[in-house]
């Protein structure tokens, strides 16, 4: 009896953990919209905002403080990679350095995790960007 209970508890725990971390794709790739809410190691510009929009067709886009950008997303479980990132070229002196770093960080992403309405984008296990879901 004790062994069956331990087995059932272990099986339940395994199913819960698998459902929490299995497929980032299905949890965020539903025409979701995000705003950058924390940027570890960097200061968010006071007068600008960075956004990330993810479409069901694996396209990304948004605002990089001043300019607009776009690109592609590839999902594989919790692995996530952005590629072919491009942006408009309007020069905004106040945001120039932040925009360059933001786009570099997006292209460096290779994983993500979702906790509530917070999306953390990481390179290896280092958190690069934290977004809050707005839709």
C-alpha positions, 0 to 999 in steps of 0.5 A: 500500500505504501509503495503504491502511494509513493508511486502514485505521488511520484507519478503525479509530481512528474506529470505536474512538472512536465506540464509546467515546463514542457512547452513554452511554445503553446503558452506564449505563441498565441498572438501574445503581447509583452512589455519589457518590465525588467532588464537585469544588469541594465537600466530601463530608459525612463521615456521609452518602452520595449515590447515583444509581440509573438504571433502564431506564425512564429513571427516576432515584432515590437518596439525597441524603445524608439524603432520598430523591429521584427524577426522570426522565432523558433520554439522547441519545448523551452528552447527559444531562439530569435533570428533574422531580427531587423529594425527600422533605422530612425536615430533616437540619440536618447535610446541608441545604446539601449536599442542596440543592447536590447536587439543584441540580447534578443538575438542571444536568447536560447531559452525561456520560462513563464511564471504567471504573466512574466516571461523570462528570456535567457541565454543558457541559464542567465536571465537577459530580459523579463517581460510582462504579458499585456495580452 
